[in-house]
Amino acid sequence: MSCLAPERFVDLLDRGGLDAVSAEEEAHVQECETCRDRWATIAAAGEVLTEARPMRVGRVFRLVPLLAAAAILLTIVGIISANKIAPPVKSPMTDPLTLFLQGTPDEAKSARAALLKAGRSALPGLVAVRPKWKGSARLPELQNLIWAIKRDAAQDPAAASLLDKLDTVKIDLQFEKTEVVYVLAFIRSLSGQNLVLDPRIDAGTVDFLSLKDSTVRSVLEILCAVKELDFDVKYGVVFLSKPTRLWSTDHAVGLPAANLWRTRNEGAAVGDKLRSVRLTVDIQNSPMSAIAGYIQEISSVKVVASPGIADIQIVMKVQDLPLDHAIELLTLPYGWDARIDDGSVVLFDPKQ
Amino acid sequence: MADETGFSRFVDGLRSAALKLTSSDPEAEDLVQDCLASAVQGVGRVRKIELLGAWLHQILRRKWYDLLRRRALERRHRIEGPSKATGAEAEPAGNELVRHVLAGMDADARRVLEMRFFQSRTSVEIARELKRPVGTVRSQLFHALRKFESEFHRACPKETV
């Protein structure tokens, strides 16, 4: 094959890096010095730019009292000298994220409102700057804004209620060198909430985590900040994943909102049935075909796992979750989907 | 170290790339050593072993940026004295340099870079917002990143005594 097009390198960056190359591209990049060099150039520049995101208040805020005094003085002079109201001076357009983090208190306030209005699309940027604010007095403001956006975006009462519970249930925990999945299992058992880690993410371990009388929300916020993850209500559960997977509206990067049958309004009767049956399972490495069989047994809806995914082993633990959401969890994070054909739910891999 | 990890077959290529970047044998050697030391720590993250070479070159490039930053900081240290460029100031000063370089770029390139890397938007999302074709935005980003690299290099000149 010929060299990768410049646009493809940027596409790979969007998709999380070199892991997204196709087999053919992989073979080419292995051999081609030019492509290796191009990749190195843009990936390294991207890393350097990402690290230089707005991060601290610094000198701008140190000048705030002086600027405020100057503004008052100018206002007084203006009132005295002018008989008519001067036309408003338009300030240059500035990115609200930068203004929220580095602007004056007034700018930060209006930027906060703009970010709230932007909704979930503002979350990846906000979450990405969070590690740099560790230990800063502004971190709680940042966390509160992230939370407020999530809470505002949760229009569905069930989703709002899930988030509200995170903010009310309090727990104690202490872990040392423990895998994140076990920490989550512990929180799940104490809080009784469905917390699901994206199966495509290897969250690794936490070195030390000790919290007393903390809300589940703050525990998750700390855990996610440490592991560069985040959480939101997705597929009827509190779902933890990488921020871009949670919130990107780019279909190649973000997780889909719902299964194909729902977006295409297929099989209304089957859909109603799936919504009415609730599932409690602790699946540890069971093949998809067996899970499809179990769902069929409890719902009386025919469920078929297509050959490409039937033998793949699945891990999932949920309690009292409507089947429609359970099927989303079983398919969408893996890149699979579900459609309804002649009254049967078909779990399939869209790439095949 | 390189033999145990399977890096040895890439060392010559890394050395030659490092020499192109630094134009100095000792600096190139340091850069390769830095790169391999980082790579050893992070090798577990490489899922596709066939892409090890590209990954190593990415680390090498990254280490080169660190070298350029150090140069700039040392220069500042010499000009402004030690108190201005030590300890906690070092990292922000590095970021200040990135922002300075970014500020010197043309407005359109700067805008797409800020949207992509400060606001964590993908090229598809940027294209949607700017009402431009995705291919155009990706091409702009690619060229803006290359331009950023060359401007960064220019902003950190090597000083000879």
HADDOCK unambig.tbl for C-alpha pairs under 7 A between the chains (distance, minus, plus):
assign (segid A and resid 6 and name CA) (segid B and resid 139 and name CA) 6.20 0.50 0.50
assign (segid A and resid 6 and name CA) (segid B and resid 142 and name CA) 6.13 0.50 0.50
assign (segid A and resid 7 and name CA) (segid B and resid 135 and name CA) 6.29 0.50 0.50
assign (segid A and resid 7 and name CA) (segid B and resid 138 and name CA) 4.80 0.50 0.50
assign (segid A and resid 7 and name CA) (segid B and resid 139 and name CA) 5.07 0.50 0.50
assign (segid A and resid 7 and name CA) (segid B and resid 142 and name CA) 6.69 0.50 0.50
assign (segid A and resid 10 and name CA) (segid B and resid 138 and name CA) 5.74 0.50 0.50
assign (segid A and resid 10 and name CA) (segid B and resid 142 and name CA) 6.30 0.50 0.50
assign (segid A and resid 14 and name CA) (segid B and resid 122 and name CA) 5.48 0.50 0.50
assign (segid A and resid 14 and name CA) (segid B and resid 123 and name CA) 6.98 0.50 0.50
assign (segid A and resid 19 and name CA) (segid B and resid 47 and name CA) 7.00 0.50 0.50
assign (segid A and resid 19 and name CA) (segid B and resid 48 and name CA) 6.91 0.50 0.50
assign (segid A and resid 26 and name CA) (segid B and resid 50 and name CA) 6.85 0.50 0.50
assign (segid A and resid 26 and name CA) (segid B and resid 51 and name CA) 6.72 0.50 0.50
assign (segid A and resid 30 and name CA) (segid B and resid 50 and name CA) 5.98 0.50 0.50
assign (segid A and resid 30 and name CA) (segid B and resid 51 and name CA) 5.91 0.50 0.50
assign (segid A and resid 30 and name CA) (segid B and resid 53 and name CA) 6.68 0.50 0.50
assign (segid A and resid 36 and name CA) (segid B and resid 54 and name CA) 4.91 0.50 0.50
assign (segid A and resid 36 and name CA) (segid B and resid 57 and name CA) 6.97 0.50 0.50
assign (segid A and resid 37 and name CA) (segid B and resid 57 and name CA) 6.97 0.50 0.50
assign (segid A and resid 40 and name CA) (segid B and resid 54 and name CA) 6.74 0.50 0.50
assign (segid A and resid 40 and name CA) (segid B and resid 57 and name CA) 5.55 0.50 0.50
assign (segid A and resid 40 and name CA) (segid B and resid 58 and name CA) 3.97 0.50 0.50
assign (segid A and resid 40 and name CA) (segid B and resid 61 and name CA) 6.16 0.50 0.50
assign (segid A and resid 41 and name CA) (segid B and resid 61 and name CA) 6.69 0.50 0.50
assign (segid A and resid 41 and name CA) (segid B and resid 146 and name CA) 6.70 0.50 0.50
assign (segid A and resid 42 and name CA) (segid B and resid 142 and name CA) 6.85 0.50 0.50
assign (segid A and resid 42 and name CA) (segid B and resid 145 and name CA) 5.66 0.50 0.50
assign (segid A and resid 42 and name CA) (segid B and resid 146 and name CA) 6.59 0.50 0.50
assign (segid A and resid 43 and name CA) (segid B and resid 58 and name CA) 6.49 0.50 0.50
assign (segid A and resid 44 and name CA) (segid B and resid 58 and name CA) 5.84 0.50 0.50
assign (segid A and resid 44 and name CA) (segid B and resid 61 and name CA) 5.91 0.50 0.50
assign (segid A and resid 44 and name CA) (segid B and resid 62 and name CA) 5.03 0.50 0.50
assign (segid A and resid 45 and name CA) (segid B and resid 145 and name CA) 6.13 0.50 0.50
assign (segid A and resid 45 and name CA) (segid B and resid 149 and name CA) 6.35 0.50 0.50
assign (segid A and resid 46 and name CA) (segid B and resid 117 and name CA) 6.78 0.50 0.50
assign (segid A and resid 49 and name CA) (segid B and resid 98 and name CA) 6.88 0.50 0.50
assign (segid A and resid 49 and name CA) (segid B and resid 117 and name CA) 6.08 0.50 0.50
assign (segid A and resid 50 and name CA) (segid B and resid 117 and name CA) 4.97 0.50 0.50
assign (segid A and resid 50 and name CA) (segid B and resid 118 and name CA) 6.07 0.50 0.50
assign (segid A and resid 52 and name CA) (segid B and resid 95 and name CA) 4.79 0.50 0.50
assign (segid A and resid 52 and name CA) (segid B and resid 98 and name CA) 6.53 0.50 0.50
assign (segid A and resid 53 and name CA) (segid B and resid 118 and name CA) 5.10 0.50 0.50
assign (segid A and resid 124 and name CA) (segid B and resid 119 and name CA) 6.82 0.50 0.50
assign (segid A and resid 124 and name CA) (segid B and resid 120 and name CA) 5.63 0.50 0.50
assign (segid A and resid 125 and name CA) (segid B and resid 118 and name CA) 6.31 0.50 0.50
assign (segid A and resid 125 and name CA) (segid B and resid 119 and name CA) 4.03 0.50 0.50
assign (segid A and resid 125 and name CA) (segid B and resid 120 and name CA) 4.91 0.50 0.50
assign (segid A and resid 249 and name CA) (segid B and resid 125 and name CA) 6.78 0.50 0.50
assign (segid A and resid 250 and name CA) (segid B and resid 122 and name CA) 6.73 0.50 0.50
assign (segid A and resid 250 and name CA) (segid B and resid 124 and name CA) 5.76 0.50 0.50
assign (segid A and resid 250 and name CA) (segid B and resid 125 and name CA) 6.14 0.50 0.50
